[in-house]
Amino acid sequence: MEKQASHDIEAAEEAAAAHEDAGRMVDVVISDMSEPWPQTTGFSSNTLSNPHRLMNTSGINFRDHAGSMDLCHAALTFASDTLKAGGHFVCKFYQGAEDKALQKKLQKMFVKVHREKPESSRSDSKEAYFVALSRKGDVTLANIEGS
């Protein structure tokens, strides 16, 4: 039986690690997503003439919170698939019952997680952001959710 040289084993391990992380090439994922407004007069009318339009919230806190959690989960799924080890994630959400569960997931995937409410946000607004720094390279959303 032929004995493998240590440099052959190391090269094989490096190739496997490179293949595993091949899809992870993004440094930062920023999600400020919200439910789109209705397109009634054409795309250019709503984007070029009014590019800073506010989110279409329903005014029902539970509904707005649930929708924002769905969007944050979608963004985190994307980040799990594409974000490099050491990369960062920022996500807007509306505060409510489920945001602590999202924060726990983020704390498992990132070294440091901050919850921020911008000074520019109205005091009665539920809008806030998670800022997650330095992704742990070996943790994926599938690992956390037990898939």
C-alpha positions in Angstrom: 0.0 0.0 0.0 1.4 3.4 -1.0 1.6 6.0 1.7 0.3 9.5 0.8 2.6 12.5 1.4 1.4 15.1 3.9 1.4 17.8 1.2 -1.0 15.6 -0.9 -3.4 15.4 2.0 -3.2 19.1 2.7 -3.8 19.9 -1.0 -6.9 17.7 -1.0 -8.2 19.3 2.1 -7.6 22.8 0.7 -9.4 21.9 -2.6 -12.4 20.5 -0.6 -12.6 23.7 1.5 -12.4 25.9 -1.6 -15.1 23.9 -3.3 -17.3 24.2 -0.2 -16.9 28.0 -0.1 -17.1 28.5 -3.8 -20.5 30.1 -3.7 -19.6 32.3 -0.8 -18.1 35.4 -2.4 -20.1 38.3 -0.9 -18.5 40.5 1.8 -21.7 42.3 3.0 -25.5 41.7 2.7 -27.7 44.7 3.3 -31.5 44.2 3.4 -33.7 47.2 3.6 -36.6 45.3 1.9 -40.2 46.1 2.3 -43.5 45.2 0.6 -43.6 46.9 -2.8 -46.1 49.6 -3.6 -48.7 48.9 -6.3 -47.4 49.7 -9.9 -50.4 51.7 -11.2 -48.7 54.1 -13.6 -45.6 52.4 -14.8 -42.2 51.5 -13.4 -40.3 54.6 -14.2 -43.0 56.9 -12.7 -42.7 55.2 -9.3 -38.9 54.8 -9.3 -37.4 57.7 -11.1 -39.7 60.5 -10.0 -40.3 59.2 -6.4 -37.2 57.1 -5.5 -37.5 57.7 -1.7 -41.1 56.6 -1.2 -41.8 55.1 2.2 -42.8 51.5 2.8 -46.4 50.5 2.3 -47.1 49.5 5.9 -50.6 48.3 6.8 -50.7 50.1 10.2 -51.4 46.8 11.8 -48.3 46.1 13.9 -48.6 42.3 13.9 -48.9 42.2 10.1 -46.1 44.6 9.5 -43.8 42.7 11.9 -44.7 39.3 10.4 -44.0 40.6 6.9 -40.7 42.1 7.9 -39.7 38.8 9.6 -40.4 36.9 6.4 -38.2 39.3 4.4 -35.4 39.1 7.0 -35.5 35.3 6.9 -35.3 35.5 3.1 -32.3 37.8 3.3 -30.6 35.6 5.9 -31.1 32.6 3.7 -29.4 34.5 0.9 -26.6 35.5 3.3 -26.2 32.0 4.5 -25.6 30.8 0.9 -23.4 33.7 -0.3 -21.7 35.5 2.6 -18.0 34.8 3.1 -16.7 33.8 6.5 -16.0 37.1 8.3 -18.7 38.9 6.2 -21.4 41.2 7.6 -25.2 41.3 7.5 -27.6 44.3 8.0 -31.3 43.8 8.0 -34.3 46.2 8.6 -37.2 44.8 10.7 -40.3 45.9 12.5 -40.1 45.1 16.2 -42.4 42.5 17.6 -42.7 39.0 19.1 -40.5 37.1 16.7 -37.5 39.4 16.4 -35.8 37.9 19.5 -35.8 34.5 17.7 -34.2 36.1 14.7 -31.6 37.7 16.9 -30.7 34.3 18.4 -30.2 32.8 14.9 -27.9 35.7 14.1 -25.9 35.3 17.3 -25.3 31.7 16.3 -24.1 32.7 12.8 -22.1 35.9 13.6 -19.5 36.9 16.2 -21.3 40.1 17.2 -24.9 41.2 16.8 -26.3 44.7 17.4 -29.9 45.9 17.5 -30.1 49.5 16.3 -32.9 52.0 16.1 -31.7 55.0 14.0 -32.0 58.4 15.5 -33.7 59.5 12.3 -36.5 57.0 12.9 -39.6 58.4 14.6 -39.9 57.5 18.3 -43.2 55.8 17.8 -41.9 53.8 14.8 -41.3 50.0 15.3 -38.5 50.2 12.6 -35.1 48.9 13.7 -32.0 47.1 12.2 -29.9 44.1 13.1 -26.2 44.6 12.4 -24.4 41.3 12.5 -20.6 41.4 12.2 -18.1 38.7 11.2 -19.9 35.6 10.0 -18.7 32.3 11.6 -17.6 30.3 8.5 -18.7 26.9 9.7 -22.3 27.8 10.7 -25.2 27.9 8.1 -28.9 28.7 8.5 -29.6 25.0 7.8 -27.4 24.0 10.7 -29.2 26.4 13.0 -32.7 25.4 11.9 -31.9 21.7 12.0 -32.6 21.0 8.4 
